[in-house]
Amino acid sequence: MTVTLATVPVLGRFGALPDNPTLLDRPYLAGWSVLAGLVAAGVVAATVARARRGGGGGAAPGDSP
């Protein structure tokens, strides 16, 4: 989320000038898409690993029923 908020000006091409085509000339949307995909894959992998270990959601040690 934070990366997306930080890249809004670049993704929106704010500041691009028609008389300077070299300004903001990279495929920023593709780069952002790769980064967002890697972050999402990392979150999914961490969630699956935690679920397989049986972690999270249970009572904390020392809690009585």
Secondary structure, DSSP 8 states (H G I E B T S, - for coil): -HHHHHHHHHHTTTT-BTTBTTTT-S-HHHHHHHHHHHHHHHHHHHHHHHHHHT-SSS--TT---
